Amino acid sequence: MDVLNGGEKVSLVGNPPEVGEQLPKFKLFNAENQKIKTRDLIGKPTLISTVPDLNTRVCKLETKKFNQQADHYPSVRFVTVSNNTITEQKAWCAAEGVANLEVLSDEELSLGYEMNLYIPNDGFLARTIFIIDAEGRIVYRQIVPEIHDEPNYLEALGVIKKYATEVD
């Protein structure tokens, strides 16, 4: 699958999973350097946002937007994943006041390769949003066509509202 990076076509390592598929197995790391596996994300509806680099303008806006929304949906887990290091992520969260969602590191590129979201020629993840139900089934997928653009927040939050209503 291809996306654009500044108008230039770049290829992902493969085709990301589709709606209806089970979330693949991968591992990430939290701020305490604890391993978070796919099974740890299952159990409640979860929005997983992948971003290329937290230290860029659009990634900052996106993560802060979902951080603000997380308070409105206590029955939904909000996660942002980048391949920034844990140290970079901790410093960024502290500087930006991000505490309502989980920021997880894919520095080892486990999620990037298992979900086919890694862009090898650029060295970072594509900008995406996946929403999974409590059983880990993908119920929503958004691959942002141009990495420098923000995602469609309203569409993703519309799906979240459906799951939050069912659980709350």
BELFENQUI-V138254 format. One record per pair of residues at least 12 apart in sequence whose C-alpha atoms are under 10 Angstrom apart, sorted by the first residue. I is the first residue (numbers start at 1). J is the second residue. Records with the same first field share a line. If there is no record, write none. Layout:
BEGIN
I->J / J
END
This chain:
BEGIN
1->13 / 14 / 15 / 16 / 116 / 117 / 119 / 143
2->14 / 15 / 119 / 126 / 143 / 145 / 146
3->119 / 126 / 127 / 143 / 144 / 145 / 146 / 147
4->126 / 144 / 145 / 146 / 147 / 148 / 149
5->122 / 126 / 145 / 146 / 147 / 148 / 149
6->146 / 147 / 148 / 149
7->145 / 146 / 147 / 148
8->146
9->145 / 146
10->119 / 120 / 121 / 122 / 126 / 146 / 147
11->116 / 117 / 118 / 119 / 120 / 121 / 122 / 126
12->112 / 113 / 115 / 116 / 117 / 118 / 119 / 120 / 121 / 122 / 124 / 125 / 126
13->112 / 113 / 114 / 115 / 116 / 117 / 118 / 119 / 120 / 121
14->112 / 113 / 114 / 115 / 116 / 117 / 118 / 119
15->115 / 116 / 117
16->112 / 113 / 114 / 115 / 116 / 117 / 118 / 128 / 141 / 143
17->114 / 115 / 116 / 117 / 130 / 138 / 141
18->115 / 130 / 137 / 138 / 139 / 140 / 141 / 142
19->130 / 131 / 132 / 137 / 138 / 139 / 140 / 141 / 142
20->132 / 136 / 137 / 138 / 139 / 140 / 141
21->132 / 136 / 137 / 138 / 139
22->132 / 133 / 135 / 136 / 137 / 138 / 139
23->38 / 39 / 41 / 42 / 114 / 115 / 130 / 131 / 132 / 133 / 135 / 136 / 137 / 138
24->38 / 39 / 111 / 114 / 115 / 136 / 137 / 138
25->37 / 38 / 39 / 110 / 111 / 114 / 115
26->38 / 39 / 106 / 109 / 110 / 111 / 112 / 113 / 114 / 115
27->39 / 40 / 104 / 105 / 106 / 108 / 109 / 110 / 111 / 114
28->81 / 82 / 83 / 103 / 104 / 105 / 106 / 107 / 108 / 109 / 110 / 111
29->81 / 85 / 86 / 103 / 104 / 105 / 106 / 107 / 108
30->81 / 86 / 89 / 90 / 102 / 103 / 104 / 105 / 106
31->85 / 86 / 87 / 88 / 89 / 90 / 91 / 93 / 102 / 103 / 104 / 105
32->86 / 87 / 90
33->86 / 87 / 104 / 105
34->104
35->104 / 105
36->104 / 105
37->110 / 111
38->111 / 136
39->135 / 136
41->77 / 78 / 79 / 132 / 134 / 135 / 136
42->77 / 132 / 133 / 134 / 135 / 136 / 137
43->76 / 77 / 132 / 133 / 134 / 135 / 136
44->75 / 76 / 77 / 132 / 133 / 134 / 135 / 136 / 163 / 164 / 167
45->75 / 76 / 77 / 78 / 131 / 132 / 133 / 134 / 135 / 136 / 137 / 138 / 139 / 160 / 163 / 164 / 167
46->75 / 76 / 77 / 78 / 79 / 130 / 131 / 132 / 133 / 134 / 136 / 138 / 139 / 160 / 163
47->66 / 70 / 76 / 77 / 78 / 79 / 80 / 101 / 129 / 130 / 131 / 132 / 133 / 138 / 140 / 141 / 156 / 157 / 159 / 160
48->77 / 78 / 79 / 80 / 81 / 102 / 103 / 104 / 128 / 129 / 130 / 131 / 132 / 141
49->62 / 63 / 66 / 78 / 79 / 80 / 81 / 82 / 103 / 126 / 127 / 128 / 129 / 130 / 131 / 142 / 151
50->62 / 63 / 79 / 80 / 81 / 82 / 83 / 103 / 104 / 106 / 111 / 112 / 117 / 124 / 125 / 126 / 127 / 128 / 129 / 130 / 143
51->63 / 80 / 81 / 82 / 83 / 84 / 117 / 124 / 125 / 126 / 127 / 128 / 129 / 147
52->81 / 82 / 83 / 84 / 117 / 118 / 119 / 122 / 123 / 124 / 125 / 126 / 127 / 128 / 147 / 148
53->81 / 82 / 83 / 84 / 88 / 89 / 124 / 125 / 126 / 127
54->80 / 81 / 82 / 83 / 84 / 88 / 89 / 92 / 93 / 103
55->84 / 88 / 89 / 92
56->148
57->148 / 150
58->127 / 147 / 148 / 149 / 150 / 151
59->80 / 82 / 127 / 147 / 148 / 149 / 150
60->92 / 93 / 96
61->150
62->80 / 127 / 149 / 150 / 151 / 153
63->78 / 79 / 80 / 81 / 93 / 96 / 98 / 101 / 102 / 103
64->80 / 93 / 96 / 97 / 98 / 99 / 100 / 101
65->98 / 153
66->78 / 79 / 80 / 98 / 100 / 101 / 153 / 157
67->79 / 80 / 97 / 98 / 99 / 100 / 101 / 102 / 103
68->98 / 99 / 100 / 101
69->100 / 101 / 157
70->99 / 100 / 101 / 102
71->100 / 101
72->161 / 164
73->157 / 160 / 161 / 163 / 164 / 165 / 167 / 168
74->100 / 164 / 167 / 168
75->160 / 163 / 164 / 165 / 166 / 167 / 168
76->131 / 132 / 133 / 134 / 160 / 161 / 163 / 164 / 167 / 168
77->100 / 101 / 102 / 131 / 132 / 160
78->100 / 101 / 102 / 103 / 131
79->100 / 101 / 102 / 103 / 104 / 129 / 130
80->101 / 102 / 103 / 104 / 105 / 128 / 129
81->102 / 103 / 104 / 105 / 106 / 107 / 111 / 112 / 125 / 127 / 128
82->103 / 104 / 105 / 106 / 107 / 109 / 111 / 112 / 124 / 125 / 126 / 127
83->104 / 105 / 106 / 107 / 108 / 109 / 110 / 111 / 112 / 118 / 123 / 124 / 125
84->103 / 104 / 105 / 106 / 107 / 108 / 124
85->104 / 105 / 106 / 107 / 108
86->103 / 104 / 105 / 106 / 107
87->105
88->105
89->103 / 104 / 105
90->103 / 104
106->124 / 125
107->124
109->123 / 124 / 125
111->125
112->124 / 125 / 126
113->125
117->143
125->147
126->143 / 144 / 145 / 146 / 147
127->142 / 143 / 144 / 145 / 146 / 147 / 148 / 149 / 150 / 151
128->141 / 142 / 143 / 144 / 145 / 147 / 150 / 151 / 152
129->141 / 142 / 143 / 144 / 151 / 152 / 153 / 156
130->142 / 143 / 156
131->156 / 157 / 159 / 160 / 163
132->160 / 163
133->160 / 163
134->163 / 167
139->159 / 160 / 163
140->155 / 156 / 159 / 160
141->156
142->155 / 156
END
